[in-house]
Amino acid sequence: MLDPIDEGPHLPDFHGGERPRGRSSGRHGEVDDLDGNHRSAGRPRLPLTRAGMAAGAVAVLLVIALIVLATTLFRPSDEPPEAAPPAVSEPERREPAGGEYVPEGEESEPDSEEVTTITAPTEECEFHPQEESEPQSGSRRTSGDLSFTVAAGWGETGVDWSESLPYATDVASADRQVDEGYYALAQVGQVEWSQEQGGYPGPERAAMAYVQCHLTRPEGIAVYGGEPLMTEYVSEATEVDGHEAWMVRGVVELKEPGTITEYGSVEIVAIVVETPSGPAVFKVSAPADVPDRAADVDAMVDSITVG
């Protein structure tokens, strides 16, 4: 704060004396200035000295204010600037396949049952001509070194299945009618791949080919559709009587359950076994939603032997 400046000259004291001459009055409300010029009387002007000092004081105050602002607001800091706080937003909405809302970063409950799409094999399935032989009967079916026990109620119904198993020769079959025109069928045979298709591909690929051919042949497409979906899918190495083998199995829904037959799904099992006389195959298909037929499948799979 600046100290007050000297008050300067005072107004003349007219009490008890004459009005000074030399500054005569003109018209009412007019006065003569110091140079004798006639001007209107108005608000008294601030003497030049005092006005200059006041202006200087204001200028000093402005300079001081600017210095204070420059040293406080615009002073560089040695500290790095604080990072801006992360923006908080609502989780992004996304619609999963089922239509249920799932916040971003959270997972929906997985489907209770995995589904595998079975595609057609890259080569056309080969069906080899079968040699004339007497149909097998009794409780066992045998091809080469591989055999299985026929489930109760299964046998020969008179249908010729000899050329219904692809990539196989010396085929033996057992069937059971489950509906008009539809049968459950179990078969064994000797695995045979032509050189045109590259020869025997090994037990894993061979077992998969038996399932593919069953589902994607023209008769299969009519029943299961063009892209059959398999649940309870299994493709794994196993052993049969101590011999290396590969099993592919699963359950397939019918294209139109309940319209062409009373059951709605079929279980298919294909097992390729490396027997002493070469690779052999066991394959069975039966209704999966008929408990007795499903039990028959398990019993015949467990009954497979080598030798």
C-alpha positions in Angstrom: 0.0 0.0 0.0 1.4 3.4 -1.0 1.5 6.2 1.6 -0.8 9.2 1.0 0.8 12.1 -1.1 1.1 15.7 0.2 -2.3 17.4 -0.1 -1.1 20.4 -2.3 -2.6 23.9 -2.4 -5.9 24.5 -0.5 -8.9 26.4 -1.7 -8.8 30.1 -0.8 -10.5 31.2 2.4 -13.1 33.9 1.6 -14.3 34.3 5.2 -13.8 37.9 6.3 -12.0 39.2 3.3 -12.5 40.4 -0.3 -12.8 38.1 -3.2 -9.5 38.2 -5.0 -9.3 40.0 -8.3 -7.7 38.8 -11.5 -10.1 35.9 -11.8 -13.3 37.8 -12.6 -16.5 36.0 -13.0 -18.2 35.9 -16.4 -21.5 34.6 -17.1 -23.2 32.6 -14.5 -21.5 29.2 -14.4 -18.3 30.4 -16.3 -14.8 31.1 -15.2 -11.5 32.3 -16.7 -8.6 29.8 -16.8 -5.0 30.6 -15.8 -4.3 32.0 -19.3 -7.4 34.3 -19.2 -9.4 32.1 -21.5 -13.1 32.0 -20.9 -14.4 28.5 -20.3 -17.5 26.9 -18.7 -17.5 26.2 -15.1 -17.7 22.5 -14.4 -16.1 19.8 -12.3 -12.8 21.1 -11.0 -9.8 19.7 -12.8 -7.2 17.7 -10.8 -4.0 19.6 -10.8 -1.4 18.1 -13.2 1.1 17.2 -10.6 -1.4 15.3 -8.5 -2.9 13.6 -11.6 0.5 12.5 -12.8 1.4 11.0 -9.4 -1.9 9.1 -9.3 -1.4 7.7 -12.8 2.1 6.6 -11.8 0.8 4.9 -8.7 -1.7 3.0 -10.8 1.0 2.0 -13.2 3.2 0.8 -10.3 0.3 -1.2 -8.9 -0.3 -2.9 -12.4 3.4 -3.8 -12.7 3.5 -5.3 -9.2 0.3 -7.3 -10.0 1.8 -8.6 -13.3 5.0 -9.6 -11.5 3.1 -11.5 -8.8 1.0 -13.3 -11.5 4.1 -14.2 -13.5 6.0 -15.6 -10.4 3.0 -17.6 -9.2 0.8 -18.7 -12.0 3.4 -19.0 -14.8 6.4 -20.2 -12.8 7.7 -23.5 -14.2 7.5 -26.4 -11.8 10.1 -29.1 -11.2 7.3 -31.6 -10.5 5.9 -33.6 -13.4 2.2 -32.8 -14.2 -0.3 -35.1 -12.6 -1.8 -37.7 -14.9 -5.5 -37.2 -15.6 -7.7 -39.7 -13.7 -8.9 -42.5 -15.9 -12.3 -41.9 -17.5 -15.1 -44.1 -16.0 -17.6 -45.3 -18.5 -20.4 -47.8 -18.5 -19.4 -51.3 -19.6 -19.9 -51.9 -23.3 -23.0 -53.8 -24.2 -22.6 -56.8 -26.4 -25.0 -59.4 -27.5 -23.9 -63.0 -27.4 -25.3 -65.6 -29.7 -28.1 -66.4 -27.3 -29.2 -62.8 -27.0 -28.4 -62.4 -23.3 -26.8 -59.2 -22.2 -23.2 -59.7 -21.0 -21.1 -56.8 -19.7 -17.7 -56.4 -21.4 -15.1 -58.5 -19.6 -17.5 -61.0 -18.3 -18.2 -64.4 -19.8 -21.5 -66.0 -20.2 -22.1 -69.5 -18.9 -20.9 -72.1 -21.4 -23.3 -74.3 -23.2 -24.0 -77.4 -21.1 -23.4 -79.6 -24.1 -20.8 -79.2 -26.8 -21.8 -79.7 -30.4 -19.5 -81.0 -33.2 -20.4 -80.5 -36.9 -19.6 -83.6 -39.0 -18.5 -82.8 -42.5 -18.3 -85.0 -45.5 -14.9 -86.7 -46.2 -12.6 -85.1 -48.8 -12.9 -88.3 -51.0 -15.9 -90.2 -52.0 -16.5 -93.1 -49.7 -15.4 -96.4 -51.2 -17.7 -99.5 -51.1 -15.9 -102.7 -52.0 -17.7 -105.7 -53.5 -18.1 -108.6 -51.0 -17.4 -112.2 -51.7 -20.2 -114.7 -51.6 -20.5 -116.2 -48.1 -23.0 -117.7 -45.8 -24.5 -115.2 -43.4 -23.3 -115.7 -39.8 -25.7 -116.7 -37.1 -25.5 -117.3 -33.4 -24.3 -115.0 -30.6 -21.0 -113.9 -32.3 -20.0 -112.0 -35.5 -16.4 -112.3 -36.7 -14.2 -110.8 -39.4 -10.6 -111.8 -39.4 -9.3 -111.5 -35.9 -12.1 -109.1 -34.7 -15.4 -110.3 -33.2 -18.2 -109.1 -30.9 -21.2 -110.6 -29.1 -24.6 -109.9 -30.6 -27.0 -108.2 -28.1 -30.2 -110.1 -27.2 -32.9 -109.6 -29.8 -30.5 -108.8 -32.6 -29.8 -111.1 -35.5 -30.4 -111.6 -39.2 -33.6 -110.0 -40.4 -33.1 -110.9 -44.0 -31.7 -107.5 -45.1 -28.5 -107.7 -47.2 -26.0 -105.4 -45.5 -23.0 -106.9 -47.2 -22.0 -103.7 -49.1 -23.3 -101.1 -46.6 -20.0 -100.7 -44.7 -17.4 -98.6 -46.7 -13.7 -99.3 -46.8 -14.3 -102.9 -45.6 -14.3 -106.4 -46.9 -15.4 -109.7 -45.2 -18.3 -107.9 -43.5 -20.5 -109.6 -40.9 -23.6 -108.0 -39.6 -26.4 -108.2 -37.0 -29.4 -106.0 -37.0 -32.7 -105.2 -35.2 -35.7 -103.4 -36.6 -36.7 -100.4 -34.5 -39.4 -98.9 -36.7 -40.9 -99.5 -40.1 -38.0 -99.4 -42.6 -35.4 -98.5 -39.9 -32.9 -100.8 -38.3 -30.2 -100.7 -35.6 -27.1 -102.3 -37.2 -23.8 -103.7 -35.9 -21.0 -104.8 -38.2 -17.3 -106.0 -38.3 -15.1 -106.0 -41.3 -11.5 -105.8 -42.6 -10.3 -102.3 -43.3 -9.3 -101.6 -46.8 -8.3 -98.3 -48.5 -7.5 -98.1 -52.2 -4.1 -96.7 -53.4 -6.1 -94.1 -55.4 -7.2 -92.6 -52.0 -3.7 -92.9 -50.5 -4.0 -96.3 -48.8 -4.9 -96.9 -45.2 -4.7 -93.6 -43.3 -4.3 -95.0 -39.8 -6.8 -95.8 -37.1 -7.8 -92.2 -36.1 -8.6 -91.0 -39.6 -10.1 -94.3 -40.6 -12.5 -94.3 -37.6 -13.6 -90.7 -38.4 -14.2 -91.7 -42.1 -16.6 -94.4 -41.0 -18.7 -91.9 -39.1 -18.5 -89.3 -41.9 -19.6 -91.8 -44.5 -22.5 -93.0 -42.4 -23.9 -89.5 -41.9 -23.1 -87.8 -45.2 -24.1 -90.6 -47.7 -27.4 -89.7 -49.5 -29.5 -91.9 -47.2 -27.8 -90.2 -44.2 -28.5 -86.7 -45.5 -32.1 -87.6 -45.9 -32.3 -88.6 -42.2 -29.7 -86.3 -40.5 -29.6 -83.3 -42.7 -26.8 -81.7 -44.8 -24.7 -80.7 -41.7 -25.3 -83.2 -39.0 -24.5 -82.0 -35.4 -23.0 -84.6 -33.0 -23.2 -84.3 -29.2 -21.4 -86.4 -26.6 -18.6 -86.5 -29.2 -15.6 -88.7 -28.4 -12.5 -89.2 -30.6 -9.8 -90.9 -28.6 -7.1 -93.7 -28.6 -8.1 -96.9 -26.8 -7.2 -100.5 -26.6 -9.1 -103.7 -27.5 -7.6 -106.9 -25.9 -4.3 -105.1 -25.6 -4.2 -104.0 -29.2 -4.0 -100.3 -30.2 -7.3 -98.9 -31.4 -9.1 -95.6 -32.1 -12.7 -94.9 -31.2 -15.1 -92.2 -32.6 -18.6 -92.0 -31.1 -21.4 -89.5 -30.6 -25.1 -88.8 -30.8 -26.8 -87.2 -33.8 -30.3 -85.7 -33.8 -32.6 -86.6 -36.7 -33.4 -83.8 -39.1 -37.1 -84.1 -38.3 -37.5 -86.0 -35.0 -40.7 -87.8 -34.7 -41.9 -87.4 -38.3 -40.2 -90.3 -40.1 -39.6 -92.5 -37.0 -40.6 -92.6 -33.3 -37.1 -92.0 -32.0 -35.3 -88.7 -32.4 -31.5 -89.4 -32.1 -29.0 -92.0 -33.1 -25.8 -93.1 -31.4 -22.9 -94.0 -33.7 -19.7 -95.8 -32.7 -16.8 -96.7 -35.0 -13.7 -98.5 -33.6 -10.7 -99.3 -35.7 -8.4 -102.0 -34.2 -4.8 -102.9 -35.2 -5.2 -106.7 -35.2 -2.5 -109.3 -36.0 -4.0 -109.8 -39.5 -4.3 -106.1 -40.2 -6.7 -103.2 -39.3 -10.3 -104.2 -38.7 -13.4 -102.1 -37.9 -16.4 -102.5 -35.6 -19.3 -100.1 -36.2 -22.8 -99.8 -34.6 -25.7 -97.4 -34.9 -28.9 -97.5 -32.8 -31.5 -95.1 -31.3 -29.9 -93.1 -28.5 -33.2 -92.1 -26.9 -34.5 -95.7 -26.6 -32.8 -96.9 -23.3 -32.7 -100.6 -24.2 -31.1 -99.9 -27.6 -28.5 -97.5 -26.0 -27.7 -100.3 -23.5 -27.3 -102.7 -26.4 -24.7 -100.5 -28.0 -22.6 -100.3 -24.8 -22.8 -104.1 -24.3 -21.6 -104.9 -27.8 -18.7 -102.3 -27.6 -17.6 -104.0 -24.3 -17.8 -107.4 -25.9 -15.3 -106.8 -28.7 -12.3 -109.2 -28.7 -9.3 -109.9 -30.9 -8.3 -113.4 -31.9 
